[in-house]
Amino acid sequence: MGSHTDSTHSTPTPAPLPTPATAAGREGLDAILTRPSGALIALDFDGTLAPIVPDPEQARAHPDAVAALAALAPKVASVAVVTGRPAAVAVRHGGFAGVPGLEHLVVLGHYGAERWDAATGEVTAPAPHPGVASLRAELPGFLDSVGAWQGTWIEEKGRAVAVHTRRAGDPKAAFEALRLPLTDLAARHGLVVEPGRMVLELRPPGMDKGVALRDHVRRVSATSVLYGGDDLGDLPAYTAVDRLRADGTPGLLVCSGSDEVTELRDRSDLVVDGPAGLVALLRALADRLD
C-alpha cells in the first residue's frame, strides 16, 4: 500500500504583522523580533486594552486581551500596564491576577505613583498628595458654581479626581467650558489638569506616563520598547519613547485608533483598530516569537 501523509495537523501560519509607517517604527519592531528577551511591552488600559465605555467602572479588558498578554509575556523582558487608574482597579478590571504566563506582569497605576507586581500581588505607593483631599472636598460645590453641564460627573481615583463630560448633552462643549476653570482650581491646590477623552483629571504634578515608562525601562534594562496608547495622557510616554530612540534604544509607538484624539494617531508608527486591533497585534507578536 502507498504511504499517506496526514496534513490535518500542520502548524497554523502565524498572523501577519502590520508594517509600521515610519523607519523608526520599523527599526523598533525589528529590535523586538530580533531580541525579544530585551523587549518591554508597555500598554495603556482604557481605550487600549479595554474599550471606552460611558461609565469607567464598567470598563473591562477586551475578552481576548489577557490570553494575548499571557502568550506574549513569557517571551519578552517585561509586560507593563501603564494607567491613570489606581493599580488595584486596573488589575481587577483587567482580570490580570493569578493568570498563568503573567507572573511577572507589572501594573503602574496613577501614572506610575503606584506599582502592582503579579509576583507578589501587592501594591506599593508613596503617601498621597494632600491637595487631592482638599480639592475633593471643594469640587462638587465648585462645579455647581460654574454651572457645570447636566451629565457632568466626578470619578474618585484615590490619588486623583476626574471630571467626566461624556454623558453631557454636548460632551465636547462641556469639556471645553470646564477646562480653564478646573485648571485654575487645580493650581490652587497644588495640582495639575490632565485632559483626556471627554475627561479632565486633576492630579499631583510630576506624575505622568513618560516618567513611569522611563523608570521601568531602566528597572528591567530593556533594549527595545513598544508603547501602546489612545489618549492625551499617553503623549508623555510617546515623548519618552522618542527620547529613548534618540539615545539608541529602538521603540515602536502604537495608537489604539480613535477619531477623538488625532494628536496621538499623528505621532504613531502604527495605528490599530482600537482594543481589538491591539489584541490582534499582541497575538501576532506572540505567534511570531514562537
CORMO-V488219 format. One record per residue. RES is the residue in one letter. PSI is psi in degrees with one decimal (* if undefined). NEAR is the number of other C-alpha atoms within 8 Angstrom. Layout:
RES:PSI:NEAR
RES:PSI:NEAR
This chain:
M:145.5:2
G:155.9:3
S:155.7:4
H:126.7:4
T:121.8:4
D:110.4:5
S:7.8:5
T:-16.5:4
H:27.6:5
S:151.9:5
T:129.4:4
P:147.8:4
T:128.8:4
P:146.8:7
A:142.2:8
P:143.3:5
L:134.4:7
P:154.6:6
T:122.4:6
P:149.7:10
A:-14.5:8
T:156.2:7
A:-39.8:7
A:-38.9:11
G:-40.1:14
R:-37.6:13
E:-40.4:11
G:-46.2:14
L:-41.9:12
D:-39.3:8
A:-39.5:12
I:-42.8:12
L:-34.9:10
T:-38.9:6
R:71.8:8
P:-26.4:12
S:-15.0:7
G:6.8:12
A:135.8:16
L:125.2:15
I:110.4:11
A:131.8:13
L:138.2:12
D:165.5:14
F:-74.4:13
D:125.3:10
G:-11.4:14
T:-61.5:15
L:-24.3:14
A:136.2:13
P:145.9:13
I:132.4:8
V:158.8:7
P:-35.6:6
D:110.9:6
P:-25.7:7
E:-18.5:4
Q:0.5:6
A:135.3:12
R:150.8:8
A:148.5:14
H:141.9:12
P:-27.4:5
D:4.0:8
A:-46.8:10
V:-42.3:12
A:-40.0:7
A:-42.6:13
L:-41.7:13
A:-30.5:12
A:-32.9:11
L:-38.2:12
A:-43.3:14
P:-11.2:9
K:-4.2:10
V:172.9:13
A:-41.1:13
S:148.3:12
V:128.3:13
A:136.9:12
V:122.1:13
V:113.3:16
T:155.5:17
G:-13.0:7
R:158.1:10
P:142.0:13
A:-43.1:15
A:-34.5:9
V:-44.0:8
A:-38.3:13
V:-44.3:11
R:-47.2:9
H:-24.6:9
G:-21.8:10
G:37.1:8
F:-18.7:10
A:139.6:9
G:24.8:7
V:122.5:8
P:132.4:6
G:-20.8:10
L:26.6:14
E:-23.7:9
H:17.6:11
L:143.3:13
V:135.9:12
V:118.2:14
L:97.1:16
G:164.6:18
H:46.6:14
Y:31.4:14
G:-7.3:15
A:-24.8:11
E:149.5:14
R:123.4:13
W:127.4:14
D:126.5:12
A:-30.3:14
A:-33.1:7
T:-21.9:5
G:14.8:8
E:150.5:7
V:130.1:10
T:142.4:7
A:151.7:7
P:176.7:6
A:146.1:4
P:154.1:6
H:130.0:8
P:-24.6:6
G:-24.2:10
V:-42.4:16
A:-42.9:8
S:-37.8:9
L:-41.4:11
R:-38.9:9
A:-33.2:7
E:-25.0:8
L:-46.3:8
P:-46.8:8
G:-35.4:7
F:-44.1:8
L:-38.8:9
D:-41.7:8
S:-27.8:7
V:7.9:7
G:45.1:6
A:140.4:10
W:146.6:8
Q:135.1:6
G:-14.6:9
T:138.3:13
W:161.1:7
I:133.5:8
E:123.6:8
E:127.3:7
K:19.3:9
G:-79.7:6
R:6.9:11
A:168.4:12
V:137.7:14
A:142.5:12
V:117.2:11
H:143.4:13
T:3.8:14
R:-28.5:11
R:-4.9:9
A:159.7:11
G:-39.2:7
D:87.0:6
P:-41.3:11
K:-41.0:9
A:-40.0:7
A:-41.8:13
F:-49.7:13
E:-35.1:8
A:-30.0:8
L:-14.4:9
R:-53.3:10
L:-46.1:8
P:-39.8:9
L:-30.7:11
T:-42.6:10
D:-43.2:8
L:-45.1:9
A:-43.8:14
A:-36.1:9
R:-21.6:7
H:11.8:10
G:24.8:9
L:174.8:13
V:163.2:11
V:130.7:11
E:109.2:10
P:148.1:11
G:-154.6:10
R:92.5:8
M:35.7:11
V:142.1:12
L:116.1:14
E:129.7:12
L:117.8:14
R:167.5:14
P:149.2:13
P:161.9:7
G:-1.8:5
M:107.6:12
D:165.9:11
K:-23.1:14
G:-45.7:13
V:-45.9:13
A:-42.0:14
L:-46.8:13
R:-39.2:9
D:-41.3:8
H:-34.5:8
V:-45.7:11
R:-40.5:8
R:-40.2:7
V:3.6:8
S:46.9:7
A:139.8:12
T:-6.1:9
S:159.7:13
V:137.6:17
L:127.9:14
Y:130.2:14
G:129.9:13
G:-178.5:14
D:-5.9:15
D:172.1:11
L:-32.4:12
G:-13.7:10
D:-10.6:13
L:-40.6:10
P:-34.2:11
A:-37.9:13
Y:-44.0:12
T:-38.8:9
A:-41.9:12
V:-40.7:13
D:-42.4:9
R:-39.1:8
L:-42.4:11
R:-40.0:11
A:-28.6:7
D:1.8:6
G:4.1:6
T:111.5:10
P:147.8:13
G:155.4:17
L:123.7:16
L:119.8:14
V:129.9:13
C:124.9:15
S:96.8:16
G:134.4:10
S:135.4:9
D:-11.0:5
E:-28.3:5
V:87.1:11
T:-23.3:8
E:-43.3:7
L:-44.9:14
R:-41.2:12
D:-23.2:6
R:-0.6:8
S:154.6:10
D:-26.4:14
L:131.5:13
V:127.2:10
V:166.1:11
D:75.5:9
G:-166.5:13
P:-36.9:13
A:-41.6:8
G:-35.8:10
L:-43.8:14
V:-40.8:13
A:-38.1:9
L:-44.4:11
L:-43.0:11
R:-41.5:13
A:-38.7:12
L:-46.5:11
A:-42.8:12
D:-41.1:9
R:-28.8:9
L:0.8:8
D:*:4
